[in-house]
Amino acid sequence: MPPENLLGEPPETLLPADPAAESTDDADPDAAARANPASSLVWARLAERALADGRDVEAYAFARTGYHRGLDALRRNGWRGHGPIPWAHEPNRGFLRAMAALATASERIGDIEEADRCRQFLRDSTAEGYRELIGD
C-alpha cells in the first residue's frame, strides 16, 4: 500500500463568472477584448479563430495573453501553482481553452517544448478538459 499523503491534495480552484461568457463566439472578438481585457475567454476565442485561419503567430500571442490573464485570475482565487482546475466549472474554461490554444500555436510555430509543457499542465489540471480540448 502506498504511503498516505498527509498534506492532501490542494482544493479545486473555481474562478468567478466571466462577464465575457455572455457574449457568443460569433460576437465581434476585438470589441469583446476591449470590453473585457482581463478575460481569458475572449483571448482564447481570438486564438482559436486565428488558429482556424492559419494565423499561427497571432494565435500564439492571443493564447499567451489569455493564459497569463488566467494565471492572474487563478492566483487571485487561491491557486498556488498546482492543483485541480476543473473543466466542469464553466468559468474555468476560458483559461483552459487558452492553454490548449497555446499548446497548438506553440507546436505550429515550432516550440515543441512549450507545446508539451502546456499539454502536461492541462492534463494535470483537468483530465476531462484535456480529453475535451486535446482529445488524446
C-alpha positions in Angstrom: 0.0 0.0 0.0 1.5 3.4 -1.0 2.1 5.9 1.9 -0.7 8.3 2.6 -0.2 11.9 1.6 -0.7 13.7 4.9 -0.7 17.1 3.2 -3.6 16.1 1.0 -4.3 17.5 -2.5 -4.9 21.2 -3.0 -8.6 22.1 -3.3 -10.1 22.7 -6.7 -9.8 26.3 -8.0 -13.1 27.7 -9.1 -12.9 31.0 -10.9 -15.8 33.5 -10.6 -18.2 34.1 -13.5 -16.6 35.7 -16.5 -18.7 38.6 -17.8 -17.4 37.8 -21.4 -19.1 34.5 -21.2 -22.4 36.1 -22.0 -21.2 37.1 -25.5 -21.4 34.5 -28.1 -18.5 33.1 -30.2 -19.9 35.0 -33.1 -19.7 38.4 -31.4 -17.0 40.8 -32.5 -13.9 39.4 -30.8 -12.0 42.7 -30.9 -14.8 44.5 -29.2 -15.1 41.7 -26.6 -11.3 42.0 -25.9 -11.7 45.8 -25.5 -14.7 45.4 -23.2 -13.1 42.5 -21.1 -9.3 42.6 -21.4 -8.8 40.6 -18.3 -11.0 37.7 -19.6 -9.1 34.5 -20.6 -12.2 33.5 -22.6 -12.0 36.4 -25.1 -8.3 35.8 -25.7 -9.0 32.1 -26.1 -11.7 32.9 -28.7 -9.3 35.2 -30.6 -6.6 32.5 -30.5 -9.0 29.8 -31.7 -10.2 32.0 -34.5 -6.6 32.8 -35.6 -5.7 29.1 -35.5 -8.6 28.2 -37.7 -7.5 30.9 -40.2 -3.8 29.6 -40.1 -2.6 32.8 -38.4 -0.4 30.8 -36.0 1.8 33.7 -34.7 -1.2 35.8 -33.9 -2.8 32.8 -32.3 0.2 32.3 -30.1 0.1 35.9 -29.0 -3.6 35.8 -28.2 -3.3 32.4 -26.4 -0.3 33.6 -24.4 -2.3 36.7 -23.3 -5.3 34.5 -22.3 -3.0 32.1 -20.5 -1.4 34.8 -18.4 -4.7 36.6 -17.7 -6.0 33.2 -16.5 -2.9 32.6 -14.2 -3.5 36.0 -12.7 -7.2 35.1 -12.0 -6.3 31.7 -10.6 -3.8 33.2 -8.2 -6.4 35.8 -7.1 -8.7 32.9 -6.3 -6.4 30.9 -4.2 -4.5 28.7 -6.7 -0.9 28.1 -5.5 0.7 26.9 -8.7 -0.8 23.4 -8.8 -4.0 21.5 -8.2 -7.2 20.8 -10.0 -8.8 23.4 -12.3 -12.0 21.6 -13.2 -13.4 21.7 -16.7 -16.9 21.1 -15.3 -16.8 24.6 -13.7 -17.7 26.8 -16.7 -15.8 29.9 -15.6 -12.5 27.9 -15.7 -13.0 27.1 -19.4 -11.6 30.3 -20.7 -8.2 29.7 -19.1 -8.2 26.0 -20.1 -9.1 26.9 -23.7 -6.4 29.5 -23.8 -3.9 26.9 -22.5 -5.0 24.4 -25.2 -4.7 27.0 -27.9 -1.3 28.0 -26.6 -0.2 24.3 -26.9 -1.4 24.1 -30.5 0.0 27.5 -31.5 3.3 26.7 -29.9 3.5 23.4 -31.8 2.7 25.2 -35.1 5.5 27.8 -34.7 8.0 25.1 -33.7 8.2 25.5 -30.0 7.6 21.8 -29.1 8.8 22.1 -25.5 6.2 24.8 -24.8 3.5 22.8 -26.5 4.4 19.7 -24.4 4.5 21.8 -21.2 1.1 23.3 -21.9 -0.4 19.9 -22.7 1.0 18.4 -19.5 -0.2 21.4 -17.4 -3.7 20.9 -19.0 -3.6 17.2 -18.3 -2.5 17.7 -14.7 -5.2 20.4 -14.1 -8.2 18.6 -15.6 -8.4 15.2 -17.2 -11.9 15.9 -18.5 -10.8 19.2 -20.1 -7.7 17.6 -21.6 -9.9 15.0 -23.3 -12.3 17.7 -24.5 -9.7 20.1 -25.8 -6.8 17.8 -26.9 -8.6 14.6 -27.4 -5.9 12.1 -26.5 
